Amino acid sequence: MNLVPIPTPDTSLLQFPCEVDVKVMGIADDTFHVATREAVEKHAGPLADHCIRVRPSSGGRYVSITYVVAVDSHDHLQAVYTELHATGVVLFKL
C-alpha cells in the first residue's frame, strides 16, 4: 500500500503561475464593488470585465464577487487576500 503524505500548511496544491478564483462577499453597495476591485487590481493589474462575476443574494442585501486573478506565487496570492482584508468591507472571502 502506498501512503500519500498529508499536505502541511506550507505545501500548496496550486502550481504557479496560475489563475485563481478569488471570491469575496459583503454588503451590496457601490463601495464594496469599488474597494474590492481596487484591492485586487493593486496586485493583479487591470481586470477585464469577463474576469469578474457578480452574484447578488436572494434578498439583495449581500453580494458575492468572484475575481479571476493570475498569480505568480503563493506570496502573490496572499498579498491579494491581505489587501482585500485591509479594505474593511469584506465580510467573507474564499
N, CA, C and O of each residue as an XYZ file, in Angstrom:
376
protein
N       0.842     -1.167      0.000
C       0.000      0.000      0.000
C       0.894      1.240      0.000
O       1.821      1.340      0.803
N       0.612      2.186     -0.906
C       1.352      3.443     -0.976
C       0.652      4.492     -0.130
O      -0.539      4.746     -0.306
N       1.382      5.094      0.776
C       0.834      6.155      1.602
C       1.190      7.497      0.993
O       2.325      7.724      0.574
N       0.217      8.371      0.949
C       0.422      9.714      0.424
C       0.507     10.660      1.617
O      -0.379     10.656      2.471
N       1.562     11.472      1.687
C       1.669     12.383      2.837
C       0.548     13.412      2.841
O       0.093     13.860      1.789
N       0.117     13.773      4.025
C      -0.897     14.813      4.183
C      -0.213     16.152      3.970
O       0.826     16.419      4.573
N      -0.790     17.008      3.108
C      -0.158     18.314      2.877
C      -0.083     19.131      4.167
O      -1.033     19.155      4.949
N       1.023     19.781      4.378
C       1.180     20.684      5.516
C       0.786     22.077      5.064
O       0.627     22.304      3.865
N       0.624     23.022      5.986
C       0.257     24.381      5.572
C       1.249     25.005      4.594
O       0.883     25.915      3.851
N       2.491     24.536      4.579
C       3.489     25.092      3.670
C       3.402     24.495      2.270
O       4.030     25.002      1.340
N       2.634     23.428      2.113
C       2.526     22.762      0.822
C       1.307     23.297      0.077
O       0.188     23.254      0.587
N       1.533     23.794     -1.118
C       0.436     24.320     -1.918
C       0.056     23.317     -2.991
O       0.918     22.703     -3.620
N      -1.223     23.162     -3.189
C      -1.701     22.275     -4.245
C      -1.752     22.992     -5.584
O      -2.003     22.370     -6.617
N      -1.515     24.291     -5.570
C      -1.501     25.069     -6.805
C      -0.121     25.020     -7.436
O       0.895     24.980     -6.743
N      -0.102     25.024     -8.751
C       1.170     25.116     -9.469
C       1.210     26.479    -10.129
O       0.383     26.800    -10.982
N       2.179     27.269     -9.724
C       2.283     28.650    -10.184
C       3.167     28.747    -11.408
O       4.090     27.948    -11.566
N       2.905     29.708    -12.279
C       1.801     30.671    -12.293
C       0.495     29.989    -12.666
O       0.484     28.966    -13.351
N      -0.615     30.576    -12.199
C      -1.932     30.023    -12.494
C      -2.994     31.096    -12.306
O      -2.717     32.180    -11.793
N      -4.202     30.782    -12.724
C      -5.345     31.642    -12.486
C      -6.130     31.077    -11.314
O      -6.325     29.866    -11.210
N      -6.577     31.964    -10.432
C      -7.291     31.566     -9.230
C      -8.579     32.371     -9.132
O      -8.596     33.568     -9.419
N      -9.654     31.708     -8.726
C     -10.901     32.416     -8.439
C     -10.835     32.915     -7.008
O     -10.719     32.123     -6.073
N     -10.909     34.221     -6.838
C     -10.933     34.840     -5.513
C     -12.346     35.361     -5.302
O     -12.785     36.277     -5.997
N     -13.064     34.771     -4.330
C     -14.453     35.152     -4.085
C     -14.532     35.940     -2.784
O     -13.983     35.539     -1.758
N     -15.229     37.071     -2.855
C     -15.457     37.901     -1.675
C     -16.947     38.160     -1.529
O     -17.678     38.233     -2.517
N     -17.387     38.297     -0.285
C     -18.790     38.571     -0.017
C     -18.910     39.759      0.920
O     -18.104     39.929      1.836
N     -19.936     40.588      0.680
C     -20.142     41.759      1.508
C     -21.480     42.404      1.223
O     -22.306     41.863      0.488
N     -21.683     43.577      1.820
C     -22.911     44.345      1.634
C     -22.972     44.831      0.185
O     -21.983     45.333     -0.350
N     -24.124     44.681     -0.435
C     -24.305     45.049     -1.849
C     -24.428     46.564     -1.990
O     -25.527     47.114     -1.934
N     -23.309     47.221     -2.172
C     -23.316     48.647     -2.468
C     -22.102     48.984     -3.330
O     -21.202     48.162     -3.502
N     -22.089     50.201     -3.869
C     -21.001     50.589     -4.757
C     -19.651     50.595     -4.049
O     -18.629     50.305     -4.671
N     -19.632     50.918     -2.769
C     -18.375     50.943     -2.012
C     -17.707     49.577     -2.036
O     -16.495     49.475     -2.225
N     -18.497     48.530     -1.846
C     -17.956     47.167     -1.841
C     -17.339     46.824     -3.189
O     -16.223     46.307     -3.253
N     -18.057     47.110     -4.254
C     -17.562     46.802     -5.603
C     -16.253     47.547     -5.885
O     -15.272     46.952     -6.331
N     -16.254     48.844     -5.623
C     -15.082     49.669     -5.932
C     -13.886     49.262     -5.068
O     -12.784     49.079     -5.585
N     -14.094     49.119     -3.765
C     -12.994     48.806     -2.845
C     -12.361     47.455     -3.142
O     -11.138     47.325     -3.118
N     -13.188     46.445     -3.422
C     -12.620     45.120     -3.674
C     -11.918     45.059     -5.025
O     -10.868     44.428     -5.148
N     -12.480     45.703     -6.032
C     -11.824     45.689     -7.342
C     -10.478     46.416     -7.277
O      -9.488     45.940     -7.832
N     -10.442     47.564     -6.602
C      -9.172     48.291     -6.456
C      -8.145     47.459     -5.704
O      -6.967     47.458     -6.061
N      -8.581     46.750     -4.666
C      -7.659     45.915     -3.883
C      -7.074     44.793     -4.733
O      -5.873     44.529     -4.681
N      -7.923     44.137     -5.514
C      -7.435     43.040     -6.368
C      -6.523     43.580     -7.466
O      -5.454     43.022     -7.716
N      -6.936     44.654     -8.117
C      -6.142     45.200     -9.222
C      -4.817     45.794     -8.759
O      -3.887     45.918     -9.555
N      -4.719     46.157     -7.501
C      -3.447     46.667     -6.976
C      -2.346     45.616     -7.106
O      -1.182     45.954     -7.321
N      -2.718     44.344     -6.975
C      -1.731     43.261     -7.038
C      -1.809     42.440     -8.318
O      -0.836     41.789     -8.698
N      -2.963     42.466     -8.985
C      -3.145     41.628    -10.174
C      -3.167     42.422    -11.469
O      -3.197     41.839    -12.553
N      -3.152     43.741    -11.369
C      -3.247     44.562    -12.568
C      -4.694     44.691    -13.005
O      -5.583     44.084    -12.407
N      -4.936     45.483    -14.047
C      -6.309     45.701    -14.518
C      -6.985     44.391    -14.926
O      -6.382     43.534    -15.572
N      -8.239     44.262    -14.535
C      -9.007     43.066    -14.869
C     -10.047     43.397    -15.930
O     -10.719     44.427    -15.860
N     -10.169     42.523    -16.902
C     -11.230     42.661    -17.907
C     -12.564     42.320    -17.241
O     -12.610     41.551    -16.281
N     -13.620     42.885    -17.749
C     -14.941     42.651    -17.164
C     -15.321     41.174    -17.156
O     -16.043     40.737    -16.260
N     -14.853     40.393    -18.135
C     -15.211     38.969    -18.162
C     -14.496     38.172    -17.060
O     -14.801     36.997    -16.854
N     -13.552     38.798    -16.354
C     -12.847     38.151    -15.238
C     -13.526     38.435    -13.901
O     -12.995     38.092    -12.844
N     -14.690     39.057    -13.950
C     -15.412     39.419    -12.730
C     -16.850     38.913    -12.846
O     -17.566     39.232    -13.795
N     -17.253     38.110    -11.848
C     -18.625     37.598    -11.810
C     -19.296     38.109    -10.535
O     -18.743     37.986     -9.443
N     -20.476     38.676    -10.681
C     -21.213     39.243     -9.557
C     -22.500     38.452     -9.365
O     -23.222     38.165    -10.319
N     -22.773     38.101     -8.092
C     -23.998     37.358     -7.802
C     -24.636     37.932     -6.538
O     -24.083     37.797     -5.447
N     -25.792     38.568     -6.683
C     -26.475     39.111     -5.505
C     -27.154     38.001     -4.703
O     -27.494     36.949     -5.245
N     -27.344     38.249     -3.409
C     -28.086     37.300     -2.581
C     -29.563     37.347     -2.958
O     -29.998     38.260     -3.660
N     -30.325     36.378     -2.501
C     -31.746     36.328     -2.859
C     -32.504     37.548     -2.357
O     -33.468     37.977     -2.991
N     -32.085     38.114     -1.229
C     -32.751     39.297     -0.704
C     -32.168     40.600     -1.213
O     -32.740     41.667     -0.991
N     -31.038     40.523     -1.893
C     -30.409     41.704     -2.466
C     -29.559     42.522     -1.508
O     -28.976     43.526     -1.916
N     -29.472     42.119     -0.242
C     -28.687     42.876      0.737
C     -27.188     42.596      0.592
O     -26.366     43.479      0.836
N     -26.838     41.388      0.202
C     -25.442     40.982      0.086
C     -25.106     40.647     -1.361
O     -25.990     40.454     -2.196
N     -23.819     40.584     -1.631
C     -23.356     40.242     -2.967
C     -22.064     39.435     -2.848
O     -21.262     39.651     -1.939
N     -21.880     38.511     -3.771
C     -20.577     37.839     -3.864
C     -19.972     38.224     -5.214
O     -20.655     38.261     -6.238
N     -18.696     38.503     -5.183
C     -17.972     38.841     -6.403
C     -16.807     37.875     -6.527
O     -16.036     37.692     -5.585
N     -16.684     37.263     -7.688
C     -15.564     36.382     -7.970
C     -14.656     37.073     -8.970
O     -15.085     37.472    -10.053
N     -13.397     37.208     -8.589
C     -12.372     37.782     -9.456
C     -11.468     36.649     -9.928
O     -10.937     35.900     -9.108
N     -11.288     36.519    -11.235
C     -10.353     35.541    -11.783
C      -9.016     36.253    -11.921
O      -8.860     37.164    -12.734
N      -8.047     35.818    -11.105
C      -6.792     36.532    -10.953
C      -5.624     35.636    -11.357
O      -5.564     34.472    -10.960
N      -4.702     36.176    -12.141
C      -3.459     35.468    -12.479
C      -2.439     35.772    -11.389
O      -2.134     36.935    -11.121
N      -1.913     34.720    -10.761
C      -0.915     34.894     -9.700
C       0.340     34.107    -10.032
O       0.293     33.067    -10.689
N       1.473     34.635     -9.557
C       2.771     34.028     -9.856
C       3.298     33.132     -8.748
O       4.151     32.279     -8.991
N       2.791     33.321     -7.522
C       3.308     32.572     -6.384
C       2.299     32.582     -5.252
O       1.304     33.306     -5.294
N       2.567     31.770     -4.239
C       1.724     31.756     -3.055
C       1.755     33.126     -2.380
O       0.723     33.599     -1.904
N       2.906     33.762     -2.333
C       3.028     35.094     -1.729
C       2.202     36.126     -2.487
O       1.602     37.015     -1.882
N       2.173     36.008     -3.800
C       1.379     36.918     -4.628
C      -0.105     36.764     -4.287
O      -0.810     37.757     -4.110
N      -0.575     35.528     -4.198
C      -1.968     35.258     -3.848
C      -2.273     35.770     -2.444
O      -3.329     36.357     -2.210
N      -1.359     35.550     -1.520
C      -1.557     36.020     -0.144
C      -1.646     37.536     -0.090
O      -2.405     38.087      0.707
N      -0.878     38.211     -0.932
C      -0.928     39.677     -0.978
C      -2.306     40.164     -1.420
O      -2.796     41.173     -0.912
N      -2.930     39.461     -2.356
C      -4.279     39.818     -2.809
C      -5.258     39.680     -1.646
O      -6.054     40.584     -1.394
N      -5.201     38.548     -0.933
C      -6.107     38.328      0.193
C      -5.864     39.326      1.321
O      -6.816     39.795      1.945
N      -4.621     39.650      1.585
C      -4.291     40.626      2.628
C      -4.853     41.997      2.278
O      -5.401     42.687      3.138
N      -4.719     42.389      1.016
C      -5.240     43.674      0.560
C      -6.763     43.713      0.664
O      -7.331     44.733      1.054
N      -7.424     42.613      0.320
C      -8.877     42.545      0.436
C      -9.316     42.676      1.896
O     -10.288     43.370      2.197
N      -8.604     42.014      2.790
C      -8.923     42.096      4.213
C      -8.776     43.533      4.715
O      -9.572     43.993      5.533
N      -7.767     44.230      4.227
C      -7.485     45.595      4.673
C      -8.562     46.596      4.255
O      -8.629     47.690      4.815
N      -9.409     46.241      3.278
C     -10.459     47.170      2.858
C     -11.477     47.409      3.960
O     -12.076     48.482      4.029
N     -11.676     46.426      4.814
C     -12.660     46.546      5.881
C     -14.098     46.333      5.445
O     -15.005     46.397      6.275
N     -14.327     46.081      4.161
C     -15.702     45.891      3.672
C     -16.020     44.432      3.360
O     -17.177     44.088      3.119
N     -15.009     43.579      3.364
C     -15.211     42.171      3.026
C     -15.668     41.409      4.271
O     -14.973     41.387      5.287
N     -16.835     40.791      4.181
C     -17.359     40.002      5.296
C     -16.810     38.583      5.280
O     -16.619     37.970      6.331
N     -16.557     38.063      4.078
C     -16.108     36.672      3.936
C     -15.334     36.559      2.646
O     -15.691     37.193      1.653
N     -14.268     35.754      2.640
C     -13.506     35.553      1.405
C     -13.118     34.099      1.269
O     -12.852     33.414      2.256
N     -13.090     33.632      0.019
C     -12.694     32.251     -0.306
C     -11.553     32.289     -1.294
O     -11.060     31.240     -1.708
